[in-house]
Amino acid sequence: MLKYLADENFHNHVIRALRRQFPDIDLARAVEVGLESADDPSVLDWAARNERVLLTHDVRTIRRFAQERIAKGMHMTGVIFVPQPFSRAQIIEELALLAECYAPEDIALSWLHLPLR
């Protein structure tokens, strides 16, 4: 089962809905773990050290830092990019499905873009 870290700018209504509809989902918010105002490399580093897949809307900068981690041979647990605007119901369903069906090694050193279909 995947564990998630939602970056500081990830939509709170998605986080609240995920936690409400899927209470067993392991989801931490960056601000809950002391990463408020942390730069992207620090967030990716924390996620890697804590075996959490990063949830973000920030494709432009996070992808570059994720690619740099991979190129340097650093551990990266993966990133899930959620576009804006999005269908909240579809994104919640897909995040719950991924958390349940994917093992951490399935997404390590890579990223996914939602929606999947």
C-alpha positions as CSV (number, residue, x, y, z in Angstrom):
1,M,0.0,0.0,0.0
2,L,1.3,3.5,-0.9
3,K,1.7,6.2,1.7
4,Y,1.3,9.7,0.5
5,L,2.7,13.1,1.3
6,A,0.7,16.0,-0.1
7,D,2.8,19.1,-0.8
8,E,2.0,22.4,0.8
9,N,-0.2,23.6,-2.1
10,F,-2.2,20.5,-2.7
11,H,-5.9,21.1,-2.5
12,N,-7.2,20.6,1.1
13,H,-10.7,19.6,-0.1
14,V,-9.1,16.6,-1.8
15,I,-7.2,15.7,1.3
16,R,-10.2,16.1,3.6
17,A,-12.4,14.0,1.2
18,L,-9.8,11.2,0.9
19,R,-9.5,11.0,4.7
20,R,-13.2,11.0,5.2
21,Q,-14.1,8.5,2.5
22,F,-11.0,6.3,3.0
23,P,-10.0,6.5,6.6
24,D,-7.3,3.8,6.3
25,I,-5.4,5.8,3.7
26,D,-2.0,6.9,4.9
27,L,-1.8,10.6,3.9
28,A,0.4,13.3,5.5
29,R,0.3,16.9,4.6
30,A,3.6,18.8,4.3
31,V,2.5,21.3,6.9
32,E,1.7,18.5,9.3
33,V,5.3,17.1,9.2
34,G,7.2,20.4,9.5
35,L,7.7,21.1,5.8
36,E,5.8,24.4,5.6
37,S,7.6,26.7,3.2
38,A,10.2,24.0,2.4
39,D,11.7,24.0,-1.0
40,D,10.9,21.3,-3.5
41,P,14.2,19.3,-3.1
42,S,13.6,19.2,0.7
43,V,10.1,18.0,0.2
44,L,11.2,15.2,-2.2
45,D,14.0,14.3,0.2
46,W,11.6,14.0,3.2
47,A,9.2,11.9,1.1
48,A,12.0,9.6,0.0
49,R,13.4,9.2,3.6
50,N,9.8,8.4,4.8
51,E,8.8,6.2,2.0
52,R,6.0,8.4,0.8
53,V,4.8,9.2,-2.7
54,L,4.5,12.9,-3.2
55,L,1.1,14.4,-4.4
56,T,1.4,17.7,-6.2
57,H,-0.1,20.0,-8.7
58,D,3.3,21.5,-9.5
59,V,4.4,19.6,-12.7
60,R,6.8,22.3,-13.8
61,T,9.2,22.4,-10.9
62,I,8.8,19.1,-9.1
63,R,9.4,17.1,-12.3
64,R,12.8,18.7,-12.8
65,F,13.9,18.1,-9.2
66,A,12.6,14.5,-9.4
67,Q,14.6,13.9,-12.6
68,E,17.7,15.3,-10.9
69,R,17.3,12.9,-7.9
70,I,17.0,10.0,-10.3
71,A,20.0,11.1,-12.4
72,K,22.1,11.4,-9.2
73,G,21.1,7.9,-8.2
74,M,19.2,9.2,-5.2
75,H,16.2,7.3,-3.8
76,M,12.8,8.7,-4.9
77,T,9.6,7.1,-3.9
78,G,7.6,8.6,-6.8
79,V,5.4,11.5,-7.6
80,I,1.8,11.7,-8.6
81,F,0.9,14.8,-10.5
82,V,-2.7,16.0,-10.3
83,P,-3.6,18.6,-12.9
84,Q,-5.8,21.7,-12.3
85,P,-8.6,21.9,-12.9
86,F,-9.7,18.4,-12.1
87,S,-12.7,16.3,-11.3
88,R,-12.5,15.9,-7.5
89,A,-14.5,12.7,-7.4
90,Q,-12.3,11.1,-10.1
91,I,-9.0,12.2,-8.4
92,I,-10.1,10.9,-5.0
93,E,-11.2,7.6,-6.5
94,E,-7.9,7.2,-8.4
95,L,-5.7,8.1,-5.4
96,A,-7.6,5.6,-3.2
97,L,-7.2,2.9,-5.9
98,L,-3.5,3.6,-6.4
99,A,-2.9,3.5,-2.6
100,E,-4.6,0.2,-2.3
101,C,-3.3,-1.5,-5.5
102,Y,0.2,-0.2,-5.9
103,A,3.2,-1.3,-3.9
104,P,5.9,1.3,-3.2
105,E,8.3,-0.3,-5.7
106,D,5.7,0.1,-8.5
107,I,6.1,3.8,-8.6
108,A,9.6,4.3,-7.1
109,L,11.9,6.4,-9.4
110,S,8.9,7.4,-11.6
111,W,5.8,9.5,-11.7
112,L,2.2,9.3,-12.7
113,H,-0.2,11.8,-14.1
114,L,-3.8,11.8,-13.1
115,P,-6.4,11.2,-14.3
116,L,-5.3,7.7,-15.4
117,R,-8.1,7.3,-17.9
